[in-house]
Amino acid sequence: MTRGEDDDGFPTRRGVLATTAGVGLASTSGCIRRLRSLMNRETGQQVSVRIKTVPADKDPVAVTIARNLADNLETAGIESRVVLMPADELLRDVLINHDFDLYVATHAGASDPDFLRPLTHSRFAAETGWQNPFGFADLTVDDLLEEQRWSQGRSRRLTVEELQRELVRQQPFTTVAVPDDVWAVREDRFVGWREFGLASPLNYVALRPTGSEAAARRPGAETPARQDELRVVTTDSRVTENSNPIAVEFRNRGTFMGLLYDSLAREYDGSYNPWLAEEWTWEETGDDALDVTVRLREDLTWHDGSDLTASDVAFTYRFLSDTSLGNQESSVPAPQYRAQTSLVESAEALDDRRVRLRVTASHEVAESVLTVPILPEREWRPMSKEADIAGVEVAEGTTEALVWDNPEPVGSGPLQLERRIAGENVSFEPFEDHFLERGDTAPNERFGRIAFTSLDVRVAPSSTAMVELVAADDADATSSSLAADDVPRIGRNSDLELVVEQSRSYYHVGFNADVSPMSNTRFRRTVARLVDKEHIVRTVMGGYASPVASPLDGTEWLPSDLEWGESAPRLSFLGEDGQPDEEAAREAFENAGFRYDEDGRLIAR
């Protein structure tokens, strides 16, 4: 160990914020839960943890990570139990009620590192959603997050690199692996599957009928006739049950909600491009803020035929910043898109087509605020009252907007809801008044009109069942990523094509830093060393993933010293080939300040 490093080779901590600082930030239910936890973990009792995740038929990787970790913790003398629950219940427990010790799940990730600000900044610990669900609080991390928010270019890059090193050292969550997205598709009716990837709403907009790919995108070319329905299959039934774009427990990547709801801009080709907006201009205010004035396209309408105006846009930003619209003692922001709305200081409609946003960030960070879904005011204003759902526990102060299932969504996107049967399927049809259908304004040279008469999303019970449906020509593509075991089935079928792309999402183990002993940094770091990332990628994910130390792995923001490899400071696994070294694991917990009783059980401090 060299000077300035700890016993794992990391830089020494530059600032400490007592874990008790996070206690006052929690909801009432969280306080009760922590009190119960403290009562159950009095000094002298064995350390015990619950690891929450989804069942194997929904995500075999997540449940395997959880079970392997539980087994390894048991080897180290910690009583461990895996708790399986549906995806929406897991996310409700983790993101809304904060009722967990550890959990295993995927996070959607993002291309811009500012998503780490709401994810780990202490100011967001009281909020719901992916706003610091860990209850993590550290002054050094906070300072770095604020610094990257206001900087640009090389200065921001260096700050983000240091931020990643600090998060690896602190371990509010343990990043396990970045999976490859693996899909099975047919190309006998539609082509263009690889243009954006099936996780992106733009991919469905950019699809073209087979045989018309050359003509479909030439400016001035005759528009090809729509093909029959596009049929995709998924293992995630949530899209058939809920159409609320800001219901955090029902949304992951927002693939289909991104087809129902448009934003001012869409991110593609490495930049933010006008969508509902015709253009925008930026202006420095002199008050450490930027004003962006957005001009909307002409003749925009909602799916019900009413006009979409700048007033709806201004309302959307105010509403997402406080879904109670000032009717509660403190604001209730929408968890989804919090990274963007937390940067918006004000929103003002200047006339029917122009809106001005004041943004508190550097220009490099500020552009992302243009990507939130625009909502019709008349539909969402009534949803500002406090939620009360029989039989469902929600955090105090939660508004109807955050839990409403939105059965008849009114958006402005290129598709509109046609019908849905919860748990079985949902169908969408093209919105004939969408600006892409008019064929006279950018960016339709890139996308054109929708190529299918309807989009049918069908729920299948497993990854294998999805492949079988596509192979039998009962579906055109899978919209959920496939398990590695099903990849050979695709290769053996000449009618199927394999589409593989590195995902932005990442598997991780999250710690509840409000609960002892997860509040202890050295405990979290030792637990992280009981996750054999390479073994999981090799044996569970079939090599269709990469072990990682940072959620920004695979982006231009990753520092070279955090690249996965023998020399990377990545909290090496305490064992070999998935099997923990019991003696080394117990020694690590003792070095972290814990002790064992005569029966070999790890004792709460």
C-alpha positions as semicolon CSV with decimal commas, in nm:
position;residue;x (nm);y (nm);z (nm)
1;M;0,000;0,000;0,000
2;T;0,143;0,340;-0,098
3;R;0,086;0,669;0,076
4;G;-0,253;0,819;-0,008
5;E;-0,412;0,479;-0,073
6;D;-0,614;0,247;0,143
7;D;-0,564;-0,127;0,179
8;D;-0,745;-0,195;-0,153
9;G;-0,532;0,044;-0,356
10;F;-0,785;0,327;-0,379
11;P;-0,723;0,697;-0,313
12;T;-0,798;0,796;0,047
13;R;-1,131;0,962;0,107
14;R;-1,115;1,339;0,068
15;G;-1,428;1,416;0,266
16;V;-1,661;1,237;0,502
17;L;-2,029;1,294;0,560
18;A;-2,175;1,110;0,856
19;T;-2,429;0,848;0,753
20;T;-2,672;0,990;1,005
21;A;-2,709;1,292;0,775
22;G;-2,923;1,081;0,546
23;V;-3,163;0,970;0,821
24;G;-3,360;1,294;0,826
25;L;-3,421;1,275;0,453
26;A;-3,634;0,963;0,445
27;S;-4,009;0,926;0,425
28;T;-4,218;0,825;0,726
29;S;-4,234;0,465;0,608
30;G;-3,859;0,468;0,568
31;C;-3,809;0,585;0,926
32;I;-4,026;0,303;1,057
33;R;-3,839;0,054;0,844
34;R;-3,499;0,175;0,966
35;L;-3,614;0,170;1,329
36;R;-3,728;-0,189;1,284
37;S;-3,395;-0,270;1,123
38;L;-3,198;-0,119;1,410
39;M;-3,408;-0,309;1,663
40;N;-3,332;-0,634;1,482
41;R;-2,962;-0,564;1,457
42;E;-2,859;-0,492;1,810
43;T;-2,499;-0,552;1,906
44;G;-2,433;-0,921;1,952
45;Q;-2,678;-1,038;1,691
46;Q;-2,572;-1,199;1,365
47;V;-2,565;-0,969;1,064
48;S;-2,852;-1,063;0,833
49;V;-2,953;-0,920;0,496
50;R;-3,234;-0,957;0,244
51;I;-3,146;-0,940;-0,125
52;K;-3,446;-0,848;-0,338
53;T;-3,472;-0,924;-0,709
54;V;-3,707;-1,064;-0,976
55;P;-3,778;-1,434;-1,046
56;A;-3,564;-1,640;-1,284
57;D;-3,830;-1,649;-1,557
58;K;-3,814;-1,269;-1,577
59;D;-3,439;-1,222;-1,540
60;P;-3,220;-1,530;-1,487
61;V;-2,907;-1,315;-1,466
62;A;-3,036;-1,096;-1,182
63;V;-3,156;-1,389;-0,973
64;T;-2,828;-1,576;-1,026
65;I;-2,628;-1,273;-0,913
66;A;-2,851;-1,249;-0,604
67;R;-2,828;-1,618;-0,517
68;N;-2,452;-1,637;-0,572
69;L;-2,403;-1,333;-0,353
70;A;-2,629;-1,476;-0,082
71;D;-2,433;-1,804;-0,084
72;N;-2,103;-1,618;-0,063
73;L;-2,228;-1,402;0,225
74;E;-2,340;-1,715;0,408
75;T;-1,988;-1,852;0,366
76;A;-1,862;-1,534;0,529
77;G;-2,096;-1,581;0,828
78;I;-2,377;-1,346;0,723
79;E;-2,736;-1,473;0,727
80;S;-2,868;-1,402;0,378
81;R;-3,203;-1,450;0,211
82;V;-3,307;-1,388;-0,150
83;V;-3,656;-1,239;-0,183
84;L;-3,817;-1,278;-0,526
85;M;-4,093;-1,044;-0,644
86;P;-4,248;-0,910;-0,967
87;A;-4,054;-0,630;-1,135
88;D;-4,306;-0,358;-1,053
89;E;-4,315;-0,461;-0,685
90;L;-3,935;-0,471;-0,669
91;L;-3,907;-0,123;-0,814
92;R;-4,182;0,004;-0,584
93;D;-3,996;-0,131;-0,280
94;V;-3,660;0,004;-0,395
95;L;-3,750;0,330;-0,567
96;I;-4,057;0,449;-0,381
97;N;-4,075;0,287;-0,036
98;H;-3,697;0,231;0,008
99;D;-3,774;-0,100;0,175
100;F;-3,469;-0,318;0,110
101;D;-3,125;-0,413;0,239
102;L;-2,970;-0,505;-0,095
103;Y;-3,125;-0,554;-0,436
104;V;-3,012;-0,677;-0,778
105;A;-3,154;-0,511;-1,089
106;T;-3,065;-0,334;-1,410
107;H;-3,041;0,041;-1,451
108;A;-3,111;0,191;-1,793
109;G;-2,793;0,399;-1,787
110;A;-2,738;0,698;-2,016
111;S;-2,485;0,836;-2,260
112;D;-2,428;1,155;-2,060
113;P;-2,271;1,112;-1,714
114;D;-2,502;1,370;-1,556
115;F;-2,742;1,081;-1,487
116;L;-2,509;1,000;-1,196
117;R;-2,605;1,329;-1,029
118;P;-2,962;1,240;-0,927
119;L;-2,853;0,878;-0,882
120;T;-2,593;0,953;-0,612
121;H;-2,618;1,317;-0,493
122;S;-2,729;1,349;-0,130
123;R;-2,984;1,622;-0,212
124;F;-3,195;1,360;-0,393
125;A;-3,196;1,103;-0,110
126;A;-3,547;1,205;0,003
127;E;-3,698;1,161;-0,343
128;T;-3,845;0,856;-0,513
129;G;-3,739;0,683;-0,833
130;W;-3,378;0,650;-0,942
131;Q;-3,300;0,953;-0,730
132;N;-3,040;0,817;-0,488
133;P;-3,247;0,513;-0,379
134;F;-2,941;0,410;-0,176
135;G;-2,972;0,697;0,075
136;F;-2,603;0,758;0,003
137;A;-2,444;1,081;0,126
138;D;-2,086;1,193;0,071
139;L;-1,954;1,549;0,042
140;T;-1,676;1,459;-0,202
141;V;-1,918;1,290;-0,442
142;D;-2,162;1,582;-0,411
143;D;-1,888;1,832;-0,495
144;L;-1,775;1,635;-0,799
145;L;-2,132;1,599;-0,925
146;E;-2,189;1,973;-0,902
147;E;-1,855;2,047;-1,063
148;Q;-1,932;1,831;-1,369
149;R;-2,275;1,994;-1,396
150;W;-2,119;2,337;-1,451
151;S;-1,812;2,244;-1,655
152;Q;-1,749;2,156;-2,019
153;G;-1,487;1,995;-2,240
154;R;-1,167;1,864;-2,087
155;S;-1,244;2,009;-1,746
156;R;-1,570;1,815;-1,727
157;R;-1,406;1,499;-1,855
158;L;-1,141;1,507;-1,579
159;T;-1,409;1,572;-1,316
160;V;-1,622;1,281;-1,438
161;E;-1,319;1,053;-1,431
162;E;-1,248;1,147;-1,068
163;L;-1,617;1,104;-0,984
164;Q;-1,612;0,747;-1,114
165;R;-1,304;0,664;-0,907
166;E;-1,475;0,798;-0,596
167;L;-1,793;0,599;-0,661
168;V;-1,590;0,282;-0,712
169;R;-1,421;0,349;-0,380
170;Q;-1,743;0,431;-0,194
171;Q;-1,963;0,159;-0,351
172;P;-2,313;0,297;-0,297
173;F;-2,387;0,035;-0,561
174;T;-2,172;-0,234;-0,718
175;T;-2,172;-0,234;-1,096
176;V;-2,155;-0,596;-1,210
177;A;-2,178;-0,612;-1,590
178;V;-2,294;-0,429;-1,900
179;P;-2,496;-0,682;-2,104
180;D;-2,519;-0,706;-2,478
181;D;-2,869;-0,655;-2,609
182;V;-2,948;-0,969;-2,809
183;W;-3,254;-0,984;-3,033
184;A;-3,398;-1,224;-3,290
185;V;-3,555;-1,061;-3,597
186;R;-3,702;-1,159;-3,933
187;E;-3,621;-0,953;-4,242
188;D;-3,880;-1,095;-4,481
189;R;-4,123;-0,808;-4,415
190;F;-3,924;-0,526;-4,250
191;V;-3,561;-0,412;-4,259
192;G;-3,362;-0,154;-4,065
193;W;-3,352;-0,339;-3,734
194;R;-2,990;-0,245;-3,670
195;E;-3,018;0,128;-3,727
196;F;-3,095;0,228;-3,368
197;G;-3,146;-0,101;-3,185
198;L;-3,476;-0,241;-3,064
199;A;-3,444;-0,065;-2,730
200;S;-3,487;0,272;-2,901
201;P;-3,827;0,414;-3,004
202;L;-3,656;0,556;-3,312
203;N;-3,588;0,208;-3,442
204;Y;-3,959;0,145;-3,489
205;V;-3,997;0,480;-3,662
206;A;-3,705;0,405;-3,896
207;L;-3,814;0,053;-4,004
208;R;-3,885;0,010;-4,375
209;P;-4,082;-0,251;-4,571
210;T;-3,852;-0,511;-4,723
211;G;-3,774;-0,421;-5,084
212;S;-3,846;-0,049;-5,044
213;E;-3,542;0,046;-4,838
214;A;-3,373;0,238;-5,117
215;A;-3,676;0,449;-5,215
216;A;-3,828;0,500;-4,873
217;R;-3,575;0,756;-4,755
218;R;-3,499;0,950;-5,075
219;P;-3,635;1,307;-5,051
220;G;-3,914;1,345;-5,303
221;A;-3,956;0,970;-5,354
222;E;-4,303;0,823;-5,362
223;T;-4,403;0,710;-5,016
224;P;-4,426;0,328;-5,005
225;A;-4,751;0,169;-4,894
226;R;-4,768;0,059;-4,533
227;Q;-4,684;-0,304;-4,470
228;D;-4,917;-0,516;-4,258
229;E;-4,890;-0,510;-3,881
230;L;-4,552;-0,526;-3,713
231;R;-4,549;-0,804;-3,451
232;V;-4,302;-0,802;-3,166
233;V;-4,285;-1,019;-2,857
234;T;-4,162;-0,937;-2,506
235;T;-4,127;-1,101;-2,165
236;D;-4,207;-0,773;-1,987
237;S;-4,583;-0,744;-1,939
238;R;-4,568;-0,394;-1,787
239;V;-4,624;-0,222;-2,121
240;T;-4,963;-0,400;-2,142
241;E;-5,062;-0,289;-1,791
242;N;-4,961;0,076;-1,769
243;S;-4,920;0,366;-2,014
244;N;-4,793;0,626;-1,769
245;P;-4,460;0,765;-1,897
246;I;-4,359;0,881;-1,547
247;A;-4,464;0,573;-1,343
248;V;-4,117;0,467;-1,239
249;E;-4,197;0,107;-1,142
250;F;-4,346;0,041;-1,487
251;R;-4,079;0,209;-1,699
252;N;-3,731;0,092;-1,788
253;R;-3,595;0,224;-2,116
254;G;-3,921;0,384;-2,223
255;T;-3,919;0,217;-2,565
256;F;-4,293;0,213;-2,626
257;M;-4,377;0,523;-2,422
258;G;-4,130;0,701;-2,647
259;L;-4,360;0,617;-2,937
260;L;-4,669;0,748;-2,760
261;Y;-4,513;1,068;-2,621
262;D;-4,289;1,306;-2,812
263;S;-4,022;1,538;-2,673
264;L;-3,885;1,868;-2,799
265;A;-3,568;1,691;-2,913
266;R;-3,446;1,338;-2,979
267;E;-3,091;1,223;-2,925
268;Y;-2,936;1,036;-3,218
269;D;-2,620;1,047;-3,431
270;G;-2,429;1,182;-3,132
271;S;-2,633;1,501;-3,087
272;Y;-2,972;1,641;-2,985
273;N;-3,195;1,700;-3,288
274;P;-3,525;1,891;-3,324
275;W;-3,839;1,682;-3,292
276;L;-4,149;1,864;-3,169
277;A;-3,927;2,170;-3,180
278;E;-3,861;2,339;-3,511
279;E;-3,557;2,516;-3,369
280;W;-3,411;2,658;-3,048
281;T;-3,164;2,926;-2,946
282;W;-2,946;2,952;-2,635
283;E;-2,860;3,273;-2,450
284;E;-2,646;3,335;-2,142
285;T;-2,832;3,523;-1,871
286;G;-2,537;3,643;-1,664
287;D;-2,688;3,476;-1,357
288;D;-2,511;3,139;-1,382
289;A;-2,794;3,016;-1,604
290;L;-2,888;2,972;-1,967
291;D;-3,213;3,060;-2,140
292;V;-3,326;2,839;-2,426
293;T;-3,610;2,966;-2,641
294;V;-3,783;2,684;-2,829
295;R;-4,004;2,734;-3,133
296;L;-4,250;2,449;-3,194
297;R;-4,343;2,307;-3,533
298;E;-4,661;2,434;-3,689
299;D;-4,994;2,255;-3,647
300;L;-4,894;2,012;-3,374
301;T;-5,183;1,815;-3,224
302;W;-5,250;1,561;-2,955
303;H;-5,388;1,217;-3,034
304;D;-5,741;1,342;-2,952
305;G;-5,714;1,614;-3,217
306;S;-5,668;1,913;-2,984
307;D;-5,383;2,160;-3,034
308;L;-5,045;2,107;-2,871
309;T;-4,916;2,450;-2,769
310;A;-4,629;2,612;-2,582
311;S;-4,856;2,625;-2,275
312;D;-4,853;2,243;-2,264
313;V;-4,474;2,248;-2,287
314;A;-4,435;2,500;-2,004
315;F;-4,685;2,305;-1,793
316;T;-4,492;1,982;-1,852
317;Y;-4,171;2,121;-1,706
318;R;-4,350;2,275;-1,407
319;F;-4,547;1,955;-1,349
320;L;-4,252;1,717;-1,374
321;S;-4,068;1,939;-1,122
322;D;-4,363;1,921;-0,880
323;T;-4,650;1,687;-0,962
324;S;-4,848;1,833;-0,669
325;L;-4,837;2,176;-0,840
326;G;-4,762;2,342;-0,508
327;N;-5,046;2,173;-0,318
328;Q;-4,818;1,994;-0,071
329;E;-4,573;2,130;0,184
330;S;-4,279;2,018;-0,028
331;S;-4,256;1,951;-0,399
332;V;-4,322;1,603;-0,538
333;P;-4,110;1,575;-0,853
334;A;-4,163;1,302;-1,109
335;P;-3,888;1,043;-1,059
336;Q;-3,855;0,980;-1,430
337;Y;-3,654;1,252;-1,608
338;R;-3,540;1,404;-1,279
339;A;-3,189;1,451;-1,413
340;Q;-3,335;1,687;-1,673
341;T;-3,603;1,869;-1,474
342;S;-3,372;1,934;-1,178
343;L;-3,178;2,163;-1,413
344;V;-3,483;2,369;-1,515
345;E;-3,539;2,676;-1,298
346;S;-3,844;2,811;-1,483
347;A;-4,061;2,752;-1,789
348;E;-4,267;3,023;-1,961
349;A;-4,490;3,015;-2,269
350;L;-4,420;3,327;-2,479
351;D;-4,698;3,258;-2,730
352;D;-4,867;2,950;-2,880
353;R;-4,546;2,827;-3,046
354;R;-4,263;2,963;-2,831
355;V;-4,153;2,862;-2,484
356;R;-3,854;2,977;-2,278
357;L;-3,673;2,753;-2,029
358;R;-3,415;2,877;-1,781
359;V;-3,152;2,609;-1,724
360;T;-2,891;2,600;-1,446
361;A;-2,604;2,404;-1,602
362;S;-2,331;2,434;-1,862
363;H;-2,445;2,421;-2,223
364;E;-2,295;2,072;-2,259
365;V;-2,521;1,941;-1,981
366;A;-2,821;2,167;-2,044
367;E;-2,925;2,027;-2,384
368;S;-3,060;1,710;-2,223
369;V;-3,353;1,905;-2,074
370;L;-3,514;1,903;-2,419
371;T;-3,573;1,525;-2,408
372;V;-3,857;1,493;-2,153
373;P;-4,201;1,370;-2,277
374;I;-4,443;1,657;-2,334
375;L;-4,777;1,608;-2,157
376;P;-5,122;1,759;-2,227
377;E;-5,209;1,990;-1,938
378;R;-5,581;1,911;-1,930
379;E;-5,508;1,537;-1,886
380;W;-5,243;1,567;-1,617
381;R;-5,340;1,869;-1,405
382;P;-5,615;1,667;-1,227
383;M;-5,350;1,410;-1,131
384;S;-5,182;1,651;-0,888
385;K;-5,380;1,533;-0,584
386;E;-5,231;1,290;-0,331
387;A;-5,256;0,923;-0,422
388;D;-5,462;0,673;-0,225
389;I;-5,454;0,321;-0,368
390;A;-5,630;0,044;-0,178
391;G;-5,396;-0,244;-0,096
392;V;-5,082;-0,073;-0,230
393;E;-4,828;0,086;0,004
394;V;-4,689;0,409;-0,139
395;A;-4,470;0,672;0,020
396;E;-4,643;0,958;0,196
397;G;-4,706;1,253;-0,036
398;T;-4,707;1,048;-0,358
399;T;-4,938;1,205;-0,617
400;E;-5,188;1,037;-0,848
401;A;-4,966;1,129;-1,142
402;L;-4,696;0,890;-1,024
403;V;-4,921;0,585;-0,979
404;W;-5,195;0,642;-1,241
405;D;-5,204;0,362;-1,501
406;N;-5,318;0,607;-1,773
407;P;-5,547;0,356;-1,949
408;E;-5,632;0,589;-2,240
409;P;-5,309;0,781;-2,302
410;V;-5,322;1,104;-2,499
411;G;-4,980;1,183;-2,637
412;S;-4,843;1,340;-2,952
413;G;-4,605;1,063;-3,065
414;P;-4,598;0,885;-3,401
415;L;-4,806;0,599;-3,257
416;Q;-5,127;0,603;-3,053
417;L;-5,281;0,333;-2,837
418;E;-5,530;0,111;-3,017
419;R;-5,613;-0,150;-2,753
420;R;-5,456;-0,348;-2,473
421;I;-5,527;-0,658;-2,267
422;A;-5,333;-0,649;-1,943
423;G;-5,076;-0,926;-1,922
424;E;-5,132;-1,039;-2,281
425;N;-5,079;-0,777;-2,550
426;V;-5,100;-0,412;-2,648
427;S;-5,150;-0,264;-2,995
428;F;-5,057;0,075;-3,136
429;E;-5,153;0,240;-3,465
430;P;-4,990;0,526;-3,659
431;F;-5,100;0,878;-3,565
432;E;-5,202;1,017;-3,902
433;D;-5,164;1,382;-3,796
434;H;-4,807;1,340;-3,673
435;F;-4,555;1,573;-3,839
436;L;-4,362;1,275;-3,977
437;E;-4,670;1,179;-4,178
438;R;-4,678;1,518;-4,350
439;G;-4,355;1,450;-4,537
440;D;-4,256;1,816;-4,570
441;T;-4,025;1,895;-4,276
442;A;-3,702;1,760;-4,124
443;P;-3,622;1,511;-3,983
444;N;-3,852;1,301;-4,200
445;E;-3,581;1,270;-4,467
446;R;-3,418;1,042;-4,211
447;F;-3,728;0,865;-4,083
448;G;-4,028;0,901;-4,315
449;R;-4,380;0,789;-4,230
450;I;-4,449;0,481;-4,020
451;A;-4,400;0,165;-4,229
452;F;-4,666;-0,057;-4,067
453;T;-5,042;-0,043;-4,020
454;S;-5,018;-0,136;-3,651
455;L;-4,765;-0,247;-3,390
456;D;-4,872;-0,546;-3,182
457;V;-4,669;-0,622;-2,869
458;R;-4,736;-0,971;-2,734
459;V;-4,622;-1,107;-2,398
460;A;-4,436;-1,440;-2,390
461;P;-4,352;-1,640;-2,078
462;S;-3,978;-1,675;-2,146
463;S;-3,685;-1,594;-2,371
464;T;-3,713;-1,936;-2,534
465;A;-4,082;-1,880;-2,607
466;M;-3,997;-1,550;-2,777
467;V;-3,752;-1,720;-3,012
468;E;-4,006;-1,991;-3,093
469;L;-4,270;-1,733;-3,184
470;V;-4,034;-1,549;-3,419
471;A;-3,914;-1,878;-3,572
472;A;-4,276;-1,983;-3,636
473;D;-4,344;-1,649;-3,810
474;D;-4,589;-1,550;-3,537
475;A;-4,371;-1,246;-3,460
476;D;-4,125;-1,029;-3,652
477;A;-3,886;-0,958;-3,367
478;T;-3,819;-0,987;-2,998
479;S;-3,831;-0,656;-2,811
480;S;-3,682;-0,799;-2,491
481;S;-3,320;-0,906;-2,494
482;L;-3,269;-1,282;-2,517
483;A;-3,093;-1,516;-2,278
484;A;-2,752;-1,641;-2,396
485;D;-2,880;-2,001;-2,401
486;D;-3,122;-1,911;-2,680
487;V;-2,864;-1,764;-2,918
488;P;-2,778;-2,104;-3,079
489;R;-3,147;-2,150;-3,170
490;I;-3,125;-1,840;-3,385
491;G;-2,812;-1,954;-3,564
492;R;-2,976;-2,283;-3,658
493;N;-3,273;-2,111;-3,827
494;S;-3,203;-1,952;-4,166
495;D;-3,516;-1,734;-4,137
496;L;-3,385;-1,554;-3,831
497;E;-3,121;-1,286;-3,791
498;L;-2,926;-1,220;-3,472
499;V;-2,891;-0,854;-3,371
500;V;-2,632;-0,784;-3,099
501;E;-2,545;-0,443;-2,953
502;Q;-2,380;-0,329;-2,634
503;S;-2,644;-0,196;-2,400
504;R;-2,632;0,124;-2,200
505;S;-2,800;-0,061;-1,914
506;Y;-2,602;-0,235;-1,644
507;Y;-2,660;-0,498;-1,377
508;H;-2,580;-0,382;-1,028
509;V;-2,617;-0,460;-0,660
510;G;-2,769;-0,169;-0,469
511;F;-2,710;-0,105;-0,098
512;N;-2,948;0,071;0,139
513;A;-2,702;0,306;0,308
514;D;-2,970;0,411;0,559
515;V;-2,958;0,062;0,714
516;S;-2,678;-0,084;0,922
517;P;-2,436;-0,236;0,826
518;M;-2,486;-0,119;0,464
519;S;-2,423;0,233;0,592
520;N;-2,061;0,126;0,649
521;T;-1,847;0,195;0,342
522;R;-1,598;-0,079;0,427
523;F;-1,881;-0,331;0,466
524;R;-2,015;-0,239;0,121
525;R;-1,670;-0,269;-0,032
526;T;-1,621;-0,612;0,121
527;V;-1,960;-0,731;-0,003
528;A;-1,864;-0,603;-0,349
529;R;-1,564;-0,834;-0,337
530;L;-1,796;-1,133;-0,301
531;V;-1,941;-1,076;-0,650
532;D;-1,736;-1,261;-0,913
533;K;-1,819;-1,049;-1,216
534;E;-1,605;-1,241;-1,464
535;H;-1,758;-1,572;-1,357
536;I;-2,112;-1,434;-1,398
537;V;-2,038;-1,297;-1,744
538;R;-1,876;-1,621;-1,856
539;T;-2,114;-1,879;-1,707
540;V;-2,448;-1,701;-1,676
541;M;-2,441;-1,446;-1,955
542;G;-2,263;-1,669;-2,206
543;G;-2,004;-1,403;-2,281
544;Y;-2,273;-1,163;-2,410
545;A;-2,170;-0,900;-2,156
546;S;-1,865;-0,727;-2,011
547;P;-1,762;-0,715;-1,644
548;V;-1,727;-0,352;-1,542
549;A;-1,622;-0,130;-1,254
550;S;-1,821;0,177;-1,361
551;P;-2,164;0,226;-1,524
552;L;-1,988;0,448;-1,779
553;D;-1,782;0,159;-1,912
554;G;-1,811;0,149;-2,290
555;T;-1,840;0,528;-2,316
556;E;-1,582;0,795;-2,385
557;W;-1,602;0,901;-2,019
558;L;-1,433;0,595;-1,867
559;P;-1,079;0,663;-1,734
560;S;-0,815;0,414;-1,841
561;D;-0,744;0,308;-1,482
562;L;-1,104;0,183;-1,448
563;E;-1,099;-0,026;-1,764
564;W;-1,160;-0,388;-1,674
565;G;-0,834;-0,576;-1,650
566;E;-0,578;-0,722;-1,417
567;S;-0,437;-0,382;-1,320
568;A;-0,767;-0,201;-1,267
569;P;-0,860;-0,094;-0,911
570;R;-1,182;-0,293;-0,912
571;L;-1,218;-0,466;-0,575
572;S;-1,103;-0,810;-0,686
573;F;-1,314;-1,115;-0,606
574;L;-1,227;-1,292;-0,281
575;G;-1,204;-1,633;-0,438
576;E;-1,176;-1,804;-0,772
577;D;-1,418;-1,924;-1,042
578;G;-1,722;-1,813;-0,847
579;Q;-1,620;-1,993;-0,527
580;P;-1,535;-1,764;-0,234
581;D;-1,223;-1,808;-0,024
582;E;-1,384;-1,839;0,320
583;E;-1,072;-1,744;0,513
584;A;-1,003;-1,440;0,293
585;A;-1,366;-1,325;0,309
586;R;-1,379;-1,347;0,688
587;E;-1,047;-1,170;0,719
588;A;-1,176;-0,890;0,497
589;F;-1,481;-0,836;0,719
590;E;-1,260;-0,836;1,027
591;N;-1,034;-0,578;0,863
592;A;-1,349;-0,374;0,800
593;G;-1,403;-0,359;1,176
594;F;-1,644;-0,648;1,229
595;R;-1,601;-0,953;1,452
596;Y;-1,716;-1,315;1,464
597;D;-1,866;-1,505;1,756
598;E;-1,760;-1,852;1,865
599;D;-2,003;-2,006;1,612
600;G;-1,841;-1,823;1,320
601;R;-2,127;-1,578;1,270
602;L;-2,054;-1,217;1,174
603;I;-2,180;-0,998;1,458
604;A;-2,346;-0,660;1,421
605;R;-2,136;-0,376;1,554
